[in-house]
Amino acid sequence: MPLSREAIVEGLQRIVEPGDVVTDEQILVESSVDNFRKLQNIFNVHTMPVPAAVVMARSTEKVVELLRFADEHGVNVIPRTGATATEGGLESAVADSVIIDGSAMNEIVSIDAYNMQATCQCGVPLQVLEDRVRELGLTTGHSPQSKPVAHMGGLVATRSIGQFSTLYGGIEDMVVGLEAVFPGGQVTRIKNVPRRAAGPDIRHVVIGNEGALCFITEVTVKLFPYFPENNTFLGWTLKDMATGFAVLRDVMVNGYKPSVARVYDPGDAGLHFSHFAAEDDCVLLFMAEGAAGIAKATAEGIQAIVDKHPECTQVPSEYIETWFNDLCWDASKITAEDERIRQTRNVNRTTEISADWSSINDIYQAARARIIAEIPDITMMGGHSSHSYINGTNMYFNYFFNVVDVGPEEETSKYYLPIIGIICEETLKRGGSIVHHHGMGKARAPWVKDEYGSSYYVLETLKHAFDPNGIMNKGTIIPL
């Protein structure tokens, strides 16, 4: 028989200090959603099941006890640190879930400048770690737009990526080792080594698990030399995305590694570059960084490639540098955006996918055309590519719509989920991946079997093996 809410709270209070079990009703209803249903918090209208408690975990040992308790009593657990998720991975799919919040586990354990790695607990904000290592002339190389507010555990759990990924890679390329706790309280530590061939790379059972398999308590990431004085910015305007994708491909195939490589379509470019781009202009941009010789050679190589395309018109580098310096969003920007939505009921959403070079432009064109034709009240439909590889790139759809004739709680069902559905359909039919870096969450979980195909067997087996009682973040990655 399931425990009552009162019994769950009493059990948690026996494990941690009573003050670390949060049962304030307003906090609980706000914690029932993440940024996937952000309008519910903006307008204080909530429809999701309310958690039983938010419990602050202050050590690995407490996480062990909490997961043992949850596993024994069949209580759904939602792991959380920075709470910046966008795909419903932190929302409560069932009533009386327990949110285990690791944000108080915020110690930087060590910074090893000789071996070029840093170890920190899951609740360390990325910005805090980055600021510390920069004092030593180093960088993590990881810079998602959420850097000022995201925490290390959540970044690893969602397989996040940063704005400099074309040079440094995604978080999976940066993680050296980690510690995690599985249901029943099993602690797993993966040691810090540069590489090994001792069977499958089990880091990837943990990286990207989105709290559906385990709770990440500690991570070790690589560090890199930091040479901001060598940053070189390059930008062009052009008239079509196909040319932009072709240039990105040439840069990657020829072996260049800019830290930033992007092409914006006219709609998305209008949000950032209207001071120099015409209404029908795409914008192509790069940043080269690193040691002086590397940055110089990278910039010169990119310049030579783009020079082969006379339809690209170069713009002053300071235009791109100014844009770059205002990329990240912090608490003040989040507050301002929430207030804009509250006043206008005009909502901005994003969905990112990936595909090979042969397919990416077709996906972009098809999904964009369908959204404009099929979804009501669209006020801007655009996108950009921001993470490229030798064999393909991503597409980051960016769109605005007015919420009309429905309440804020119905925004996802009338607009957001149908848009996601169109993007997933057009991506899957061309062999791409329906999620590049935001995670599946609960928003894209309905398409998980189509995403995995015959390899879904592996994912499903992992879930059954590591979470046999199904207590870890129900509905995330694998739908209810």
Order of alpha helices (4+ residues) and beta strands (2+ residues): alpha-beta-alpha-alpha-beta-alpha-beta-beta-beta-beta-alpha-beta-alpha-alpha-alpha-beta-beta-alpha-beta-beta-beta-alpha-beta-alpha-beta-alpha-beta-alpha-alpha-beta-alpha-beta-beta-beta-alpha-alpha-alpha
